[in-house]
Amino acid sequence: MQTVREQKIDLVLLSEPYKHLNGQPWETDSTTKAVIWSCGKLPFQGVVNNGNAGFIAASVDGIRFYSCYASPSLTIVDFTDFLDRLIEDAKQYYPVAIAGDFNAWAVEWGSKLTNARGKEVLEAFSTLDVVLLNSGDTPTYNKGDASSIVDLTFVSSSLIRGNYHWRVMDLYTVSDHNAILWEVSIDKNPRRPAKKLDVTGWKVKSFDPNTFVAALNDEPITTGSAEEKIKNLMKRVTQACDTCMPRKRGMNQRPPVHWWNDHISSLRKESLKKRRISQRGYRRPNSAELVAEYKSARRCLNKAIKDSKRISGKSSLTMWTRTCGDDLTRW
């Protein structure tokens, strides 16, 4: 607490605190391992999401803050589930700041190698408009001769348009983790980025050929010039790719295709989850069962896509026919 007062800190995000404070604006997740402490003059705004295990979320001064803790004892499946829940919640808010102990390694934040957890973190956060604040190679964790960089800070791109900094502090703490001080600029009128980028690409390792075939509109293109036909074809391919693969980081967010709905979105998440589980469990005794579950989830997704496209196609045809009929009546 003395360090907080000396540094004039507004907000503290803690992982595995050695004790909890009473009578303070102090909120924890369901495991009490992730904490947000509003120690300045800025109160919590709106609803505090503390029902999840692994992260606690609260809005302060227009920013949605997340304090996270992923125990090293989590299996890769449980770790992926934690990330899925975190990202799904963060997609509902803007701007966001996400920090905590992920117990994950990746060369992108200074580790010597990238492990399975690091890959999952990179893939999960690539779906958000966030940047990694970590810089340099100073360890955030030290215990004896062992050290690592496992404490990460991600913030929305709008929060680094002005002055910002991030650094590991050389301060005494009772923890094996070092204190990290970071500061961002607050844009009172934040907007999600709408800048179009020239680069187009997808996370190809998630490519599912069966879902791609199901999503691709294969009706013949019979009208328009050669150039228009090419544009139409590329639009169809792009929409099919969006259905079966997440886009790379920094991609321009496009509206979903007309036949997309929440049910298909839920089925795709379930299919991708089953796929990850089956891939990681190929050495387990029940590997055949995991593969069968994935194939079943994929079949459900493909069927839902085909059904929605058929129904949406009929709806679009009816609307188009009525419009043409009105025009013919007027003329």
C-alpha positions in Angstrom: 0.0 0.0 0.0 2.9 2.3 0.7 4.2 1.9 -2.9 0.7 2.7 -4.2 0.6 5.9 -2.3 4.1 6.9 -3.3 3.5 6.2 -7.0 0.1 7.9 -6.9 -1.5 4.9 -8.5 -5.2 5.2 -9.7 -5.9 1.5 -10.2 -4.2 -1.8 -9.2 -4.6 -5.1 -11.0 -3.4 -8.0 -8.8 -2.8 -11.7 -9.4 -2.7 -14.0 -6.4 -2.6 -11.4 -3.6 -1.1 -12.5 -0.4 -4.0 -10.9 1.5 -7.3 -9.2 0.8 -8.3 -5.7 1.9 -11.6 -5.0 3.6 -13.5 -1.8 3.3 -11.8 -0.9 0.0 -13.1 -0.7 -3.6 -11.6 -4.2 -4.0 -13.2 -6.8 -6.3 -12.1 -10.4 -7.1 -13.0 -13.2 -9.4 -14.7 -16.3 -8.2 -11.4 -17.8 -7.2 -10.2 -14.6 -5.4 -6.9 -15.0 -7.3 -7.6 -12.0 -9.7 -8.2 -8.6 -8.2 -9.0 -5.1 -9.2 -8.4 -2.4 -6.6 -9.6 1.2 -7.2 -7.2 3.0 -4.9 -7.5 6.5 -6.4 -10.3 8.9 -6.9 -11.9 6.9 -9.7 -14.9 4.7 -8.7 -16.0 1.5 -10.4 -18.6 2.3 -13.1 -21.5 0.0 -14.1 -21.7 -3.7 -13.4 -18.6 -5.5 -12.1 -18.2 -8.9 -13.7 -16.8 -11.1 -10.9 -18.6 -14.4 -11.6 -15.9 -15.9 -13.8 -13.0 -17.9 -12.7 -9.7 -16.5 -14.0 -10.6 -12.9 -14.5 -12.4 -9.9 -12.9 -13.7 -7.0 -15.0 -14.8 -3.5 -14.1 -15.2 -0.2 -15.9 -13.2 2.8 -14.6 -13.2 6.2 -16.2 -14.6 4.8 -19.5 -12.2 1.9 -19.8 -13.1 -1.7 -19.2 -10.3 -3.2 -17.1 -9.6 -6.9 -16.7 -7.4 -8.5 -14.1 -6.4 -12.1 -14.9 -4.8 -15.1 -13.3 -4.3 -18.4 -15.1 -2.8 -21.0 -12.7 0.1 -23.0 -14.1 -1.8 -26.1 -13.0 -4.5 -25.6 -15.6 -4.7 -28.1 -18.4 -4.4 -26.7 -21.9 -8.1 -27.3 -22.4 -9.0 -25.4 -19.3 -6.6 -22.6 -20.2 -8.2 -22.3 -23.7 -11.6 -22.2 -22.0 -10.4 -19.4 -19.8 -9.2 -17.4 -22.8 -12.5 -18.0 -24.7 -14.5 -16.6 -21.8 -12.2 -13.7 -21.4 -12.2 -12.7 -25.1 -15.9 -13.2 -25.5 -16.5 -10.8 -22.6 -13.9 -8.3 -23.8 -15.5 -8.1 -27.3 -18.5 -6.4 -25.8 -16.5 -3.4 -24.6 -14.3 -0.7 -26.0 -11.7 0.4 -25.0 -10.3 -2.4 -22.9 -7.2 -3.0 -20.8 -6.3 -6.6 -20.0 -3.5 -7.5 -17.7 -2.3 -10.3 -15.4 -0.4 -13.5 -14.9 -1.0 -15.8 -17.8 1.8 -18.2 -17.1 2.5 -18.4 -20.8 5.7 -18.0 -22.8 6.1 -16.5 -26.3 9.0 -14.8 -28.1 6.7 -11.9 -28.9 6.9 -10.7 -25.3 10.6 -11.6 -24.7 10.5 -15.3 -23.8 13.2 -17.6 -25.2 10.6 -19.8 -26.8 6.8 -20.0 -27.4 4.9 -22.8 -25.6 1.4 -24.1 -26.2 -0.1 -21.5 -23.8 1.7 -18.7 -25.6 0.3 -19.8 -29.0 -3.2 -19.9 -27.5 -2.8 -16.4 -26.1 -1.5 -15.0 -29.4 -4.3 -16.6 -31.3 -7.0 -15.5 -28.9 -5.9 -11.8 -28.6 -5.5 -11.6 -32.4 -9.3 -11.4 -32.5 -9.3 -8.1 -30.5 -8.2 -4.6 -31.4 -5.5 -4.6 -28.8 -1.7 -4.1 -28.7 0.8 -5.7 -26.3 2.4 -3.1 -24.0 5.2 -5.4 -22.8 8.6 -4.2 -23.9 12.2 -5.2 -23.2 13.4 -8.4 -21.7 13.2 -7.7 -18.0 11.6 -10.7 -16.2 8.3 -10.1 -14.5 8.8 -13.3 -12.3 11.9 -14.2 -10.3 12.4 -17.1 -8.0 15.9 -18.2 -7.1 17.8 -18.7 -10.4 14.6 -19.0 -12.4 13.0 -16.1 -14.1 10.4 -15.5 -16.9 8.1 -13.0 -18.5 4.5 -14.2 -17.7 2.8 -11.0 -16.7 1.2 -9.4 -19.8 -0.6 -6.2 -20.6 -2.9 -5.7 -23.6 -4.8 -2.5 -24.3 -7.0 -1.2 -27.1 -5.1 0.7 -29.8 -7.0 3.9 -29.0 -5.3 4.0 -25.5 -1.8 4.5 -27.0 -2.5 7.3 -29.4 -1.1 9.8 -26.9 1.6 9.3 -24.2 1.9 5.9 -22.7 4.6 3.7 -21.0 5.1 0.3 -19.5 8.0 -0.8 -17.3 8.9 -3.4 -14.8 9.6 -1.6 -11.5 12.7 -2.3 -9.3 10.7 -2.3 -6.1 10.5 -4.7 -3.2 7.4 -6.8 -3.2 6.5 -9.8 -1.0 5.7 -11.7 -4.2 8.0 -13.5 -6.6 6.4 -11.2 -9.3 7.7 -7.7 -9.9 5.5 -4.7 -9.9 4.7 -3.3 -13.3 3.8 0.3 -13.8 2.0 1.3 -16.9 0.1 4.4 -18.1 -2.2 5.1 -21.1 -3.9 8.1 -22.5 -7.7 8.3 -22.2 -9.6 9.3 -25.3 -13.0 10.7 -24.1 -14.5 9.8 -27.5 -13.0 6.4 -28.3 -14.0 4.8 -31.6 -13.4 1.4 -32.8 -10.8 1.6 -35.7 -12.4 1.7 -39.1 -9.2 2.2 -41.1 -9.0 -0.3 -44.0 -5.8 -2.2 -44.3 -4.3 -3.5 -47.6 -3.3 -6.8 -46.0 -5.8 -9.7 -46.3 -5.2 -13.0 -44.5 -6.6 -15.6 -42.1 -5.4 -17.9 -39.4 -4.9 -20.8 -41.9 -4.1 -23.4 -39.2 -7.8 -23.2 -38.2 -8.9 -23.9 -41.8 -11.7 -26.4 -42.1 -12.2 -27.6 -45.7 -15.6 -29.1 -45.0 -16.9 -25.9 -43.5 -15.4 -23.9 -46.3 -17.2 -26.0 -48.9 -20.5 -25.7 -47.0 -20.2 -21.9 -46.7 -19.1 -21.2 -50.3 -21.8 -20.0 -52.6 -21.3 -22.2 -55.7 -24.1 -20.9 -57.8 -22.9 -20.0 -61.3 -22.0 -16.3 -61.9 -23.7 -15.5 -65.2 -24.1 -11.8 -65.3 -21.7 -8.8 -65.4 -18.4 -8.2 -67.1 -15.3 -10.3 -66.6 -14.0 -7.9 -63.9 -17.4 -7.9 -62.1 -17.5 -11.7 -62.1 -14.0 -11.8 -60.6 -15.0 -9.4 -57.9 -18.1 -11.4 -57.2 -16.1 -14.6 -57.0 -13.5 -13.1 -54.6 -16.3 -11.8 -52.4 -17.7 -15.3 -52.1 -14.4 -16.8 -51.3 -13.7 -14.1 -48.7 -17.1 -14.8 -47.0 -16.4 -18.5 -47.0 -12.9 -18.0 -45.5 -14.4 -15.7 -42.8 -16.8 -18.6 -41.9 -14.2 -21.3 -41.4 -11.2 -19.3 -40.1 -10.5 -16.3 -37.8 -8.8 -13.3 -39.5 -5.3 -12.3 -38.7 -4.6 -9.5 -36.3 -5.2 -6.0 -37.6 -7.8 -7.1 -40.1 -10.6 -4.7 -40.9 -13.8 -5.9 -39.3 -16.4 -6.7 -41.9 -20.2 -7.2 -41.3 -21.3 -10.9 -41.3 -22.8 -12.4 -44.4 -26.6 -12.2 -44.6 -27.1 -15.8 -43.6 -24.9 -15.6 -40.5 -26.7 -15.8 -37.1 -26.0 -16.3 -33.4 -26.7 -20.0 -33.6 -24.1 -20.5 -36.3 -21.6 -18.4 -34.4 -22.2 -20.6 -31.3 -21.8 -23.8 -33.3 -18.6 -22.6 -34.9 -17.1 -21.8 -31.5 -18.1 -25.3 -30.3 -16.6 -26.9 -33.4 -13.3 -25.0 -33.1 -13.2 -26.0 -29.4 -13.8 -29.6 -30.1 -11.2 -29.5 -32.8 -8.5 -28.1 -30.5 -9.4 -30.7 -27.9 -9.1 -33.5 -30.4 -5.8 -32.3 -31.7 -4.3 -32.1 -28.2 -5.7 -35.4 -27.1 -4.4 -37.5 -29.9 -2.2 -39.6 -27.5 -5.0 -40.1 -25.0 -6.8 -43.5 -24.7 -10.1 -41.7 -25.7 -8.6 -39.9 -28.8 -11.0 -41.7 -31.2 -13.9 -40.5 -29.1 -12.6 -36.9 -29.1 -12.2 -37.0 -32.9 -15.8 -38.3 -33.2 -17.1 -35.5 -31.1 -15.3 -33.0 -33.2 -16.7 -34.5 -36.5 -20.2 -34.5 -35.0 -19.9 -30.8 -34.0 -18.5 -30.0 -37.5 -21.5 -31.8 -39.2 -23.9 -29.8 -37.0 -22.2 -26.5 -38.1 -22.2 -27.4 -41.8 -25.9 -28.4 -41.6 -26.8 -25.2 -39.9 -24.9 -23.1 -42.5 -26.6 -24.9 -45.4 -30.1 -24.6 -43.8 -29.6 -20.9 -43.0 -28.3 -20.2 -46.6 -31.3 -22.0 -48.0 -33.8 -20.1 -45.8 -32.0 -16.8 -46.3 -31.9 -17.4 -50.1 -35.6 -17.8 -50.2 -36.1 -14.6 -48.1 -33.8 -12.6 -50.4 -35.5 -13.9 -53.5 -38.9 -12.9 -52.2 -37.7 -9.4 -51.3 -36.1 -9.0 -54.7 -39.2 -10.2 -56.6 -41.4 -7.8 -54.8 -39.1 -4.9 -55.5 -39.0 -5.7 -59.2 -42.7 -6.0 -59.3 -43.2 -2.6 -57.8 -40.8 -1.1 -60.3 -42.6 -2.7 -63.2 -45.9 -1.4 -61.9 -44.7 2.1 -61.8 -43.2 1.9 -65.3 
